Amino acid sequence: MTAALEQLGYELFTTIGGHIPTGTSIVVYSRPETPRFFIEICGDQGRCEHFYAAQTHDALELLARYAPIVQAAAISSMAGNAEHLGDSHAMNETTRW
């Protein structure tokens, strides 16, 4: 998909959540002409939705609506990881006796 976007003049603008292993992410591409932004929103089941945003305020509106999903996925993932770390720590304490 990136090659097709490059042919249309889009360049990577930012990625939200892509570096956190939750499977949920938002990738924003931009270009000088309208529509200025191409936004890809991917869920944890591997499916993605794609949006065009004509101007900056349109892109910001979409991000304001969808960024909380990525934030919630990251928090849930971190909480789950902390829970597993707590289980491992408790198991180590038990087996140390």
Backbone hydrogen bonds, N-H to C=O, Kabsch-Sander energy under -0.5 kcal/mol:
donor,donor_aa,acceptor,acceptor_aa,energy
5,L,1,M,-2.1
6,E,2,T,-2.5
7,Q,3,A,-2.0
8,L,4,A,-1.1
9,G,6,E,-1.6
10,Y,5,L,-2.7
11,E,30,S,-2.5
13,F,28,V,-3.3
14,T,28,V,-1.7
16,I,26,I,-3.4
17,G,15,T,-0.5
20,I,17,G,-0.9
22,T,20,I,-2.9
23,G,20,I,-0.7
25,S,23,G,-0.5
25,S,42,C,-2.1
26,I,16,I,-2.4
27,V,40,E,-2.7
28,V,14,T,-3.1
29,Y,38,F,-2.7
30,S,11,E,-2.7
31,R,36,R,-1.6
36,R,54,A,-1.6
37,F,53,A,-2.4
38,F,29,Y,-2.1
39,I,51,F,-3.3
40,E,27,V,-2.8
41,I,39,I,-0.5
41,I,49,E,-2.8
42,C,25,S,-2.7
42,C,40,E,-0.5
43,G,47,R,-2.6
46,G,43,G,-1.5
49,E,41,I,-2.8
51,F,39,I,-2.6
53,A,37,F,-2.6
59,A,55,Q,-2.0
60,L,56,T,-2.7
61,E,57,H,-1.7
62,L,58,D,-2.0
63,L,59,A,-2.7
64,A,60,L,-2.4
65,R,61,E,-1.4
66,Y,62,L,-2.1
67,A,63,L,-2.9
69,I,66,Y,-1.3
70,V,66,Y,-1.1
71,Q,67,A,-2.4
72,A,68,P,-2.6
73,A,69,I,-2.2
74,A,70,V,-2.3
75,I,71,Q,-2.4
76,S,72,A,-2.6
77,S,73,A,-2.3
78,M,74,A,-2.5
79,A,75,I,-2.6
80,G,76,S,-2.4
81,N,77,S,-2.4
82,A,78,M,-2.4
83,E,79,A,-2.2
84,H,80,G,-2.1
85,L,81,N,-2.2
86,G,82,A,-2.3
87,D,83,E,-2.1
88,S,84,H,-2.3
89,H,85,L,-2.5
90,A,86,G,-2.4
91,M,87,D,-2.3
92,N,88,S,-2.5
93,E,89,H,-2.3
94,T,90,A,-2.0
95,T,91,M,-2.7
96,R,92,N,-1.1
97,W,94,T,-0.9
